[in-house]
Amino acid sequence: MTLHYTTSVYIKYNEKILLHKHSKLGTIIPVGGQIRAHEVPAEAARREIKEETGLDIMIIGSHELLKFADSVELAQPVHIMLEEASIGHQCVCFVFFAVADTRMLTPRDGESNELMWLTEDEIITHESISEYVRCMALKLLHSETQHAG
């Protein structure tokens, strides 16, 4: 069994959640990707969001972390999920909730252009959104967080 470490980030802006169509799976999922060997999960999440959307985000719960001379508290994900990626491959996915201060998207060349800001009704009724993704998106949408900055 091959194990990969990944991040998924559900991003909120003005009562909408950013999701995208995965090019290989054809399903609607949050933005994210693999964690590199030199990264901690929240750092990978910010990098993936910047590459795939151009957004600067604020990860919810990351603004009052403990810091000491020899250690620092890491931003805690909302969930850590074990996901079946394919036969023989699993992902340990660090799921973060975040907010953006704009809806303007500028993905880097080679990244998906099938990004979409979805309302609650669209999240509930979209046929290509799994129960798991729908649950996470609605959880963030119903949170008290508004926007970054």
N, C-alpha and C positions, 0 to 999 in steps of 0.2 A: 504494500500500500504506500503510495506517495502522498506526502503531506505538504501542502503549501500554506503560507501565511498571507492573508489578504486583508484589505480594508474595504468597507462600504460606507458611503456617507450620504445620508438623507439631508438635503439642504432645503431650508424654508426661506421664502421671501414673499411678503404680502399675501399670506394665506394660500400660497401655492408651494408645491414640492417639486424639486427638480429630479427627473428620472430620464433614462435614455434607453433606446432600443439596442440590445446587445447584438453585434453583427453576426456572431456565430450561432447564438442560441435563438435569436428572433424574439426574445421575451423582453419585457420592460423591467429594468432593474435600476438601482441607484448607481451613481458614479463611484468608481473605486478601482482597486487593482492590487497587484502583489506588493508585499513589503520587501524591500531590498535588505541585504545582509547588514548594512550599516545604519538602518533606520529603526526608530521605534514606531509603533502603530500610528500615533497621531501625526507624526512627521510625514509618514507615507501617505496618510489621508490628505494632508494639505498639498503635498506634491502632486498626487493623482488629480485632485480637484483643479489645481492650477493648470496642469497639462491638458486635461480633458475639457475644461470649461473656461479657463482664464479667470475664474473667480478667486478672490481672496475671501476666505471664510473665517468665521469665529466658531470653533468647536464649542458646543454647549458644555459648560462645566470646566473649561480649561483656563479660566481667568484668575482663579485664586488658588493656585497650586503651591504646595510647600517647596521651599528652596533652602538648601543648606550648602555649606562649603564643599562637602564631598558627595552630595546626593540631591536629587530633585524628584518630586512626585510627578508621575506621568499622568496625562489626561486619561481618564477612565472611559472606556467605551460604554455605550448604553447596554450593549449585549456582546457576548462572544459566542459565535455560532459555529458548530461543526457541520459543514455543508458537503454533500455529495456532488463533486464537480463532474465526474465521469467515472466509468468503471476503473477501479484501481487508483483513483485520485480523490482526495478529500482536501477541503480548505478549512483552516481555522480562520474565521472571519471576524475581525474586530469592527463592530458596527458603531458608527458615530452619528450623532445628530449635530447639525450646524446651521448657522444662519448666514445669509449674504446681505450685503447692503445695496445690491443692484441685481437686476434680472438680465443684464446685458452679458451675452456669452461669446467668448472668443476662443474656441478650441484651437489647439496647435495643429499644424498640418499633420495629416495622417490619423487624427482622432475622429471619433464619431461626430457627425453633424446631426444625428437624430436625437438631439436633446430636447426635452419638453418640460415646461412648467405646467403642472396639472393641478386643477382644483379638487376639492373633496369629491364632488360628483363624478369627475372624470376618473379619479383613482378608484372609486367604488365600482364604476361600470365598465372600465377598460378590460377587455377580454384577455389581453396579453400580460396582465399583472397577476402574479401568483398571490395566494392567500398570505404568505409570509411577507412579501414586499408591501402588499396592501396594508397589512397590520402595522408594520413599522412606519410607513408613510402617514397613516392616519394618527398614529400615536404622536408623531412630531407635530402634525398639523393641529392637533388639539391641545398641544402644550401652550404655556403662557408666553413663550419666547416670541418676540416680534421680529426684529432685524438687527443686524450688526451695527456697531458704532454708536 
